[in-house]
Amino acid sequence: MKDDNKAITTLEPREKPTAQQLINELKESILAASAMGVFDRLLRCYNTRRCLWAGQQPDGRLGEDDTDLPVFRWKGAPDVRVPLADKIVRWLTMIRMSVFNRGDMRIGPRRVDKEQSATEMAGVWQDTMDYFHCVQEWNFAKGFELFSTCVEEFGYSLILADWQRKQRTEKLYVTVQQLTDVLLQAAQDELFEQALSELPEGTELDPESVLTPEVSEALVQKVSQDLQMMLAMAGNPTSAQVERVMRIDERMTEMEAEKVLKALRKSPGEPAEYHAPKDDGGVPIVEGFVPFVNCLHSHDLTVQYPGQAEFFAIPKFWSENKVRERARVEKWHKAGTETLIKNHKNKFWNELTQGLSVPGWGMMGTGIGCEPDMQAMEKVPRWLVVYVWRRVTNKQGLPMVCRAVVSPHMPDQLLLWETTDLEELPIMCDSAEPVTIAMLARGVCDIVVDKQNHVKDTLDSEGARGQLGSNPPLLRTGAANVGIKPGIELYAKRSGQSYDGSKFMDVPVVDMGALKVMEKVEQLVEQYYFRSSDTSGEDQQLFRESVLFASKRALVQTNRIVWRQVQEHIDNLQVGRINGREVNLEARRDQLAGEADITIGVHLQGYDKDAASNFTKVMGQIMQNDRGGNIDWNEATNIAAQLWAPTYARRLILTSQAASGKVIDDQEMRIAKMAAGVPVRYEDRVSNPGLRRQVLQQWAQMPGNVERAQTDALFAEMLTKEQEMLDFQEQQQTVNPVIGRTGVKPNQPVE
């Protein structure tokens, strides 16, 4: 691996490539993209969506000298700027985002240890993912929205699910008593070590024989004397004294230890404060990317097996504070980090793009059309680092995913190289069309340009162009085959008629040619996306479903990547109390082991105006045939509520487990009141009478309860009335609705 020109092939877990090898791969990626015209297509899609054309004039007309125009326009014609591509992109993005907004994620374990319950593990997994989704909801939503938008605009996009560690500074306090305890413990440890070294080999140490009462008293006196000397001294603390203070907290730095000792000397009775880094664990981050604007990837990225690239890279242009923060948390190479900050301020991609025809906005991480302002950057400097995820194998053929941080201007220094637990790259690729190589996928903007050219080619005869031009021809032409094109006025030379008698067509105020072309283009594009007025409702629904299913697959795959990141990095997650309420969520790495089944449930008609009514009607028809109790009515109620009012449903509808627990708690409270002789109310309708009756039966089977009911006449009467009420409620809610429709009781065959 020492040869910089050699490709990265096999790597052992602790073996590192050189930074130059990673930089060479980035150069090859840019070269392949440039050769395939990716940058030209990016700019064309950007301009088409926003109706930005070369040579635009303040008065809305194109310049006279423009000859190479990307769409059907002629010199001097006004630019009508119909944002057709933007409208379609926004519409398709909204459909894709509906999966994220309406999706109902469910996680189930695929492999579970024998001694563990599959249901219990599923609950732990579900709670863990729900927790992280809630914490990162904004991040996740914005990343998936950019990803969906880019898929439709450019033709394909990539989304990354990575893990980001978090640390912060915590304020803590030290008292003289804490310092005394630490010094005493250190003295005892030294005494035990000395005694252990004097014992014969194989002999166990008896702590009580070493730490006798006399020895303990002597140690306490010695520590007290040392502490008094430490607090009474003036001037700067010695290195030995600083080391003793640092034993209080291993995170304490020498500077903080000196401040603590000085503060204790000044006010021994008051606690001294210090600051230490606190590890807040981490969270999964989800980011969407515009290819070759704010990410790089190898050219063999495929869609059939998403994310199967050799490498994936993201440039980051950060301030010095951000660079130092991430360097500390992720443990970058210290000397390399200092070299980067000292020598490579405000340097961009010139090391990677030398000799390549890459636009200035390419790979700047700022977006198309944005150029870095070097004057501004002198006042607010930035440093470039590149995160690289690389897929390699070892000599035994086992796959590994490694993560690196490099600077293109430092080919001799890797800032970070670490081997992860992942098997595949933590990225997901999706394209608007099923193509082998994602770089060749077409977006909405490409399709709009294609339809514009199609209309132009279809109407590209001299007569047709004249009829569509801003300067239309005479009503009577001079000959059958007169060259007619926009910008040329025709006149007839017929004997017996004067020039004044010739009739010209009135020049319209608006460029009717451009409007007619856009009208035809819009019609073709609407038909392409099954949006035209003559498209059947069934075809429209099938197209929407295809877009929803594509987005659903992408969201499921992204959640799988997030889940693998959670498995790799989580050590112990515990949420004990939030706003005074107990939260039962505890997840450990060993509990989360194994591959998960992740499903996203989405009602495809969720945005139709009659969706809720149609669903309720269908459920009413299904209920007529549900004689075996096969339908989960709690889930059906949840779906119906989400269709009617998603915002209210999230607040009103409980999960099946929570709803059942609430019913059980309520019924147990009713039994307790009856046992105490307290009258209970009987409502016109109670929730889940079948479950309530089970709770009542289980209570009756407990030892001693039957005898209690036999000896207490009032209690027995109340239990009988409760049983009759539950039987009546179950008859009203379960049996009668079905009998009214079919005449057959539930769980009985039709005769």
JOPENOR-V121399 format. One record per helix or strand of 3 or more residues. SS is the DSSP state (H for helix, E for strand). FROM is the first residue (numbers start at 1). TO is the last residue. If there is no record, write none. Layout:
# JOPENOR-V121399
<<SS FROM TO> <SS FROM TO>>
This chain:
# JOPENOR-V121399
<<H 19 35> <H 38 50> <H 84 102> <E 104 109> <H 118 135> <H 137 154> <E 156 174> <H 176 198> <H 207 210> <H 213 232> <H 239 246> <H 254 266> <E 272 289> <E 311 318> <H 320 330> <H 334 343> <H 374 379> <E 383 393> <E 399 406> <E 416 419> <E 427 431> <H 438 440> <H 444 458> <H 462 468> <H 499 501> <H 512 528> <H 537 569> <E 572 578> <E 581 588> <E 596 601> <H 611 623> <H 633 644> <H 646 652> <H 656 675> <H 689 701> <H 705 711> <H 713 742>>
